[in-house]
Amino acid sequence: MSKLGNLGARLHRGEVGYDFVKNRKIWYGLSILITITAIVGLAVRGLNMGIEFEGGAVFNTPKNTSASVSQAEEYAEQASGHDAIVQKLGDGSLRIQVAGIDTDAANTIKNTLADDLKVDSEQINAELVGPSWGEQIANKAWQGLGIFLVLVVIYLAIAFEWRMALAAFVALIHDITITVGIYALVGFEVTPGTVIGLLTILGYSLYDTVVVFDSLKEQTKDITKQTRWTYSDVANRSINSTLVRSVNTTVVALLPVAGLLFIGGGVLGAGMLNDISLSLFVGLAAGAYSSIFIATPLVADLKEREPQLKALRKRVLAKRAQSAAKGDTEVHGDDESYDGEPEDAAPAVVGPRNQPASRTRGRGRPSGKRR
């Protein structure tokens, strides 16, 4: 078995692990800091909306145009009086975007660009986009997002419970806010591809969260009938038992997206790849983070406000304190088994758990011999 596979098996059995739930205030503080940074970036810089949303024109020059990107940008801004975005495509042609112009202005700009770039005006392809079309796309995107969130909350409330639905909703809002804030800070153009990527990441984020919630639901059946583990202990064990799976699925999803972002967008200069890959890359990473560090610890917080689970926590901690006072080597409650686990099972904690004393036949006498 590989080292990663062996680690995953040990995490699943609770032999090793990290106490995510105990340190939840650190994760909450970090998430709040990142979210505030994203909101400030969005408020100060705003989103760089593409012409699909603002309206304007796109001019595509012939292949192997001799002008550089900076020269073409200067020519376009002088001809239109507006800011222009120029991208050099893989075949050597230029894609020039100018927002906020009408049809008459587009024809004039096209002829002026042809003279400046020293090409025939018939070789420049001009595409006009009306702002009403972009407004419709934006409205449809907001409607789709709203419907998605409502359906997610309803489904999780039915399949699990309302506290898990609320935690998943908070995690999704967290992922959306961070992704949109990164777009504002980086200054990438927001296009329909961005909207597609944004809606796509919600599914990935929800998948990781549901995997942990399903494990948590199974392990907390009849939890109040024992006094060994608190709800937070079991929640932490659920995170650790699915940790390697979550990391593996996230890394596998991020690798091709990183190829699109850094190779396709950065090296080849493909603008549409930048638009969709940045939202996917940031969203997938934020989704994996929120499912581990936000959603499940938040569920534990909400659940342990219930009177039964609050009383259970007091009983468990009291038994552990009593055991610690007696000097026991294993400080995790009484001899009850929970959910079919062996008596020496322990919740996931930092480092290896204590091994139980060996039980030899005859207790101190040589095996197989009698006095």
Steps between C-alpha positions, in 0.01 A plus 500: 500500500629850418587747775197714413272196499642386834445849642141499375435163665647619830295820483184298433567273798572798725860402572632841394335829420477870556249674725330726247196566717699602807684768300187621324538857629827527309331387177205733558735794554704415190187467287360829631830672416507358146133584446546860620799537265290371211211735583734800529659414166158470345388834645817690411596357163172354385458235234645540154184419307545379144326646201248217517358680805574864414458491124758605241696356210766236442746543212698200378802585283654275233754234590861601564420867553829685540381741772568415862234478770597835652496672159159356413365605839624855443349513150164370625480747788588792273242393242217436746568729794431202729718252685589201286604143585731329250595135500739325264364164392696187416487553122652849531175691458382765746169514685412861580208571734350845539203543735222756486485580125216480247483375141598830331798545730606140440522554123710812547732327747536204266618721213737694726650178636549368147701811411708489820570127473562528124250231402191494281187598695318201347749271676396627843199314634276713724242353737253720686347407834203686644485570877148355523633155414756518779234618743288197415796269555574660839137471610484134395822432690364656819175307461689174450716566804200581717307191389807282556553625856132457590492144366825415680366623834172309455676178398751507784230585753304192386794262451686608815363784714464876497824563688700320233305685233586832665868408531517396133329825398755704697784305337360563150462874563856496635628339176307737272616811688866399491489410130330826399738698723804339339362598159474859615852503646663332200304707248407213270212573268161360597342318207228236459783247542561644847135449591514140376810433708346661807189283480712190438709537815192497719442136410856404590483687829170339591630152411786517750269636769235229449765224520602619848140555608402149394781350707403721794135398478589130507740532792268706721209259508395446862790715617321596821492134615873501575734717704825452314490758220357847463338610175813706423716189541294308246486799264877526514532129432269535198724771353814294551346181361410675173800735490716307252200446273421871499862596434533245219185611319596867535855451373381290205247771410751785546774355278321540164355834609851620590611394154226713345583798720878509496578339163194568289435846637846614603719353227265473205310818584154348457263749658196276539713240678605764752139594567374154582815342645564765768149462641536120498846504659413740783157347554623140520769591753256709707240221485740238633607739776144590604379139515778410745558816700162677490197279435561209738638704795199731461265200516673387820452848648132505412429143614666539839261783578225237527418412864558125452838538334601776740424264789688219324807720468492577871475129586783405267732773627416414859588132444824597328591731789421221746713253305784750478485557875531124558809493278355274230709472184194515277291808563195452284215391721353171616513152349199541276531431130343748260368436152658158483854617573747300709556616854845636423385720212568869539399818321747652259755707689846634434754219499454128557251387757602311812516125449299287745681266730554154351266229619692175535352171599541449871589868574866488598548126469679347200254418224387140491637408846309440818602498857 
